[in-house]
Amino acid sequence: MTPEFSRPMPVDRVTAAGLEETIEASGEERDALARRFDVPAIHALTAQFTAMPWRRGGIEVRGHIEAEVEQVSVVSLEPFSTLVRDDVVRYFQADNAPGHRPTVLSVESLEDEEPEVISGGSIDLGEIAAESLALALDPYPRKPGEVFSFDAAEEPEQAGRDNPFGVLSRLKQR
């Protein structure tokens, strides 16, 4: 599968001082990501990353994503735009041999993350940004200031109906 937003960064470009990259999704890429994440639209998506050497042959990628996303409120079902920001930390380890999976030597140093395998000599910064955005999206979005409440007095068609437990209590009295 080819990612909708792909920005491969060759790992051999990462020096001891690190490598800084800023990426931005095009309109076509944002439209494809909106379909993937089932949101009405993604109006903007940018990311800044710093890649640093990590362990022997590994790479640590730290950065920040920022996106303007249109979502649908779960309360009113109205679309609204929201700004999504998230910090990113990912670890990658070289694939030294076919079928080799890197071993974690110190779990504390990974902050509970297992390193991913560097495949084909590059790391896809665009896919890192897309995955981070997907994780940062609110699964139950609400427009700012919107509150879900149910009050029978506000619902005229509900006001005349009996409470189901009240009906049961009357049956018990018979």
C-alpha positions as CSV (number, residue, x, y, z in Angstrom):
1,M,0.0,0.0,0.0
2,T,1.3,3.4,-0.9
3,P,0.7,6.0,1.8
4,E,-1.5,9.0,0.8
5,F,1.2,11.4,2.3
6,S,4.6,10.1,1.7
7,R,7.9,11.9,2.4
8,P,10.7,9.3,2.5
9,M,13.9,10.5,4.3
10,P,17.0,8.5,3.5
11,V,18.6,7.6,6.8
12,D,22.1,8.1,5.3
13,R,21.3,11.9,5.3
14,V,21.1,11.9,9.1
15,T,24.4,13.2,10.5
16,A,25.7,13.2,14.1
17,A,24.4,16.7,14.4
18,G,20.9,15.5,13.3
19,L,18.7,16.5,10.4
20,E,15.7,18.8,10.5
21,E,12.9,18.4,8.0
22,T,9.6,20.4,7.6
23,I,6.9,18.8,5.5
24,E,3.5,20.0,4.3
25,A,0.7,18.0,2.7
26,S,-0.7,19.1,-0.7
27,G,-4.4,19.5,-1.3
28,E,-4.6,16.1,-3.0
29,E,-2.8,14.5,-0.1
30,R,-5.0,16.1,2.5
31,D,-8.2,15.0,0.6
32,A,-6.9,11.4,0.5
33,L,-6.1,11.5,4.2
34,A,-9.6,13.0,5.0
35,R,-11.1,9.9,3.2
36,R,-8.8,7.6,5.2
37,F,-9.7,9.2,8.5
38,D,-13.4,9.6,7.6
39,V,-13.5,13.3,8.3
40,P,-15.1,15.9,6.0
41,A,-11.8,17.8,5.2
42,I,-8.3,18.4,6.3
43,H,-7.5,22.1,5.5
44,A,-3.9,22.1,6.5
45,L,-1.2,19.6,7.7
46,T,2.4,20.5,8.5
47,A,5.0,18.7,10.5
48,Q,8.5,19.6,11.8
49,F,10.8,16.7,12.5
50,T,14.4,16.3,13.9
51,A,16.1,13.0,13.2
52,M,19.0,12.1,15.4
53,P,21.3,9.0,15.5
54,W,20.1,6.6,18.1
55,R,22.0,3.5,19.3
56,R,24.0,1.6,16.7
57,G,22.4,2.3,13.3
58,G,19.1,3.5,14.8
59,I,17.3,6.8,14.3
60,E,15.2,8.8,16.8
61,V,12.6,11.1,15.2
62,R,11.1,13.8,17.3
63,G,8.8,16.5,16.1
64,H,5.5,18.2,16.1
65,I,2.4,18.1,13.8
66,E,-0.2,20.7,13.3
67,A,-3.4,20.4,11.3
68,E,-6.6,22.2,10.7
69,V,-9.3,19.5,10.5
70,E,-13.0,19.7,9.8
71,Q,-14.9,17.2,11.9
72,V,-18.6,16.5,12.6
73,S,-20.0,17.1,16.1
74,V,-21.4,14.0,17.7
75,V,-23.9,16.2,19.5
76,S,-25.4,18.4,16.8
77,L,-24.0,16.6,13.7
78,E,-22.8,20.0,12.4
79,P,-19.3,20.3,10.8
80,F,-16.7,22.5,12.5
81,S,-13.0,23.2,12.1
82,T,-10.5,22.5,14.9
83,L,-6.8,22.8,15.3
84,V,-5.0,19.6,16.1
85,R,-1.5,19.7,17.5
86,D,0.6,16.8,18.8
87,D,4.2,16.0,19.7
88,V,5.8,13.0,18.0
89,V,8.6,10.6,19.2
90,R,9.5,7.5,17.2
91,Y,12.4,5.2,17.2
92,F,13.8,3.2,14.3
93,Q,16.4,0.4,14.2
94,A,18.3,-0.9,11.2
95,D,17.2,-4.2,9.8
96,N,20.6,-6.1,10.0
97,A,19.5,-9.4,8.5
98,P,16.5,-10.8,6.7
99,G,13.8,-11.7,9.2
100,H,15.7,-9.9,12.0
101,R,13.7,-8.0,14.5
102,P,15.7,-5.6,16.8
103,T,15.8,-6.4,20.5
104,V,14.9,-3.8,23.0
105,L,17.8,-3.5,25.5
106,S,16.3,-0.9,27.8
107,V,12.6,-0.4,27.9
108,E,13.0,2.8,29.9
109,S,14.9,4.5,27.1
110,L,12.1,3.8,24.7
111,E,9.3,5.3,26.8
112,D,7.3,2.1,26.3
113,E,7.9,2.2,22.5
114,E,9.4,-0.6,20.5
115,P,11.6,0.6,17.6
116,E,10.3,0.1,14.1
117,V,12.5,-1.4,11.4
118,I,14.1,0.9,8.9
119,S,13.0,-0.5,5.6
120,G,14.7,0.3,2.3
121,G,17.1,2.7,3.9
122,S,14.5,5.4,4.5
123,I,11.9,6.6,7.0
124,D,8.6,7.9,5.7
125,L,8.1,11.2,7.6
126,G,4.7,11.8,5.8
127,E,3.3,8.5,7.2
128,I,4.6,9.4,10.6
129,A,2.7,12.7,10.4
130,A,-0.4,10.9,9.1
131,E,-0.4,8.3,11.9
132,S,0.2,10.9,14.5
133,L,-2.7,13.0,13.2
134,A,-5.0,9.9,13.3
135,L,-4.1,9.3,16.9
136,A,-4.5,12.9,17.9
137,L,-8.0,13.2,16.4
138,D,-10.8,13.3,19.0
139,P,-13.0,10.2,18.4
140,Y,-16.1,12.0,19.7
141,P,-15.6,15.6,18.5
142,R,-17.9,18.4,19.8
143,K,-18.1,21.9,18.6
144,P,-16.6,24.3,21.1
145,G,-19.1,25.2,23.8
146,E,-21.4,22.3,22.9
147,V,-22.7,20.2,25.7
148,F,-24.8,17.1,25.5
149,S,-27.7,17.0,27.8
150,F,-31.0,15.4,27.8
151,D,-33.9,17.1,29.5
152,A,-37.4,15.7,29.1
153,A,-38.8,19.2,29.5
154,E,-36.9,20.3,26.4
155,E,-38.4,17.4,24.4
156,P,-42.1,18.0,24.0
157,E,-42.8,14.6,22.4
158,Q,-41.1,12.9,25.5
159,A,-43.0,14.9,28.1
160,G,-46.2,12.9,27.9
161,R,-44.6,9.4,28.0
162,D,-44.5,7.3,31.1
163,N,-41.2,6.3,32.6
164,P,-40.8,2.5,31.9
165,F,-40.0,1.8,35.6
166,G,-43.2,3.7,36.6
167,V,-45.2,1.4,34.3
168,L,-43.5,-1.6,35.9
169,S,-44.3,-0.4,39.4
170,R,-48.0,-0.1,38.5
171,L,-48.0,-3.6,37.2
172,K,-46.5,-4.8,40.5
173,Q,-49.3,-3.1,42.5
174,R,-52.0,-5.1,40.8
